[in-house]
Amino acid sequence: MGGETPSRFNLALARLACRYALNSDIVIRSLYISAVVGTILNLINQGDAILRGWDIHYGKLALTYVVPYLVGTYGAVAVRLRDRRRTEEA
């Protein structure tokens, strides 16, 4: 750790990451991932309540779709940022 400087927040990189996250290709792919994975997870976690007509937890239902969307978006943005950095270094 000697001599290392802590990394600082890079506003330009954060803006670029946000722009990538709002890119229509990434949004569409993340929505698809969220729909498939969220539905499967909801059936696993609350399937019995849904099938029996019991009360379901709407907070859990929402999070079960939001989390896969965020993970898919994060992964896609990370790949684009990595590829951009590699291109700049070449």
ZATIMAR-961051 format. One line per field, with one value per residue (C-alpha): x, y, z; residue number from 1; residue in one letter. Coordinates in nm, 3 decimals, decimal comma, padded with zeros to 5 digits. Layout:
px = [X_...]
py = [Y_...]
pz = [Z_...]
nr = [NUM_...]
rest = [A_...]
This chain:
px = [00,000_00,296_00,301_-00,041_-00,285_-00,652_-00,866_-01,085_-01,433_-01,420_-01,721_-01,662_-01,649_-01,968_-02,146_-02,030_-02,149_-02,492_-02,507_-02,426_-02,688_-02,954_-02,853_-03,155_-02,969_-02,870_-03,214_-03,392_-03,154_-03,181_-03,560_-03,561_-03,328_-03,546_-03,865_-03,728_-03,526_-03,777_-04,065_-03,872_-03,766_-04,118_-04,257_-03,995_-04,041_-04,415_-04,557_-04,763_-04,921_-04,994_-05,150_-05,358_-05,478_-05,305_-05,168_-04,836_-04,560_-04,554_-04,223_-04,059_-04,232_-04,091_-03,741_-03,741_-03,766_-03,554_-03,247_-03,197_-03,245_-02,975_-02,737_-02,783_-02,731_-02,423_-02,267_-02,331_-02,198_-01,888_-01,810_-01,848_-01,626_-01,364_-01,368_-01,338_-01,039_-00,868_-00,923_-00,771_-00,469_-00,399]
py = [00,000_00,229_00,508_00,428_00,713_00,641_00,645_00,951_00,983_01,060_01,271_01,230_00,852_00,854_01,057_00,815_00,520_00,685_00,749_00,384_00,272_00,473_00,340_00,175_-00,150_-00,190_-00,087_-00,337_-00,621_-00,547_-00,534_-00,874_-01,018_-00,867_-01,010_-01,362_-01,383_-01,184_-01,406_-01,723_-01,589_-01,471_-01,814_-01,972_-01,727_-01,657_-01,917_-02,088_-01,759_-01,662_-01,999_-02,015_-01,657_-01,556_-01,212_-01,150_-00,917_-00,639_-00,502_-00,841_-00,866_-00,531_-00,603_-00,940_-00,753_-00,448_-00,639_-00,843_-00,520_-00,343_-00,639_-00,672_-00,299_-00,294_-00,583_-00,427_-00,087_-00,245_-00,426_-00,108_00,089_-00,187_-00,202_00,177_00,175_-00,100_00,095_00,408_00,213_00,057]
pz = [00,000_00,029_-00,225_-00,370_-00,406_-00,347_-00,659_-00,686_-00,821_-01,192_-01,290_-01,664_-01,626_-01,415_-01,684_-01,950_-01,742_-01,705_-02,078_-02,144_-01,887_-02,072_-02,415_-02,577_-02,650_-02,286_-02,157_-02,383_-02,296_-01,924_-01,944_-02,113_-01,847_-01,575_-01,722_-01,755_-01,433_-01,227_-01,334_-01,253_-00,913_-00,832_-00,914_-00,690_-00,403_-00,416_-00,652_-00,387_-00,278_-00,639_-00,725_-00,406_-00,426_-00,104_-00,040_-00,210_-00,100_-00,357_-00,231_-00,289_-00,625_-00,736_-00,609_-00,781_-01,112_-01,024_-00,907_-01,229_-01,429_-01,229_-01,246_-01,623_-01,672_-01,449_-01,639_-01,979_-01,870_-01,714_-02,039_-02,245_-02,008_-02,012_-02,390_-02,411_-02,174_-02,375_-02,697_-02,542_-02,416_-02,757]
nr = [1_2_3_4_5_6_7_8_9_10_11_12_13_14_15_16_17_18_19_20_21_22_23_24_25_26_27_28_29_30_31_32_33_34_35_36_37_38_39_40_41_42_43_44_45_46_47_48_49_50_51_52_53_54_55_56_57_58_59_60_61_62_63_64_65_66_67_68_69_70_71_72_73_74_75_76_77_78_79_80_81_82_83_84_85_86_87_88_89_90]
rest = [M_G_G_E_T_P_S_R_F_N_L_A_L_A_R_L_A_C_R_Y_A_L_N_S_D_I_V_I_R_S_L_Y_I_S_A_V_V_G_T_I_L_N_L_I_N_Q_G_D_A_I_L_R_G_W_D_I_H_Y_G_K_L_A_L_T_Y_V_V_P_Y_L_V_G_T_Y_G_A_V_A_V_R_L_R_D_R_R_R_T_E_E_A]
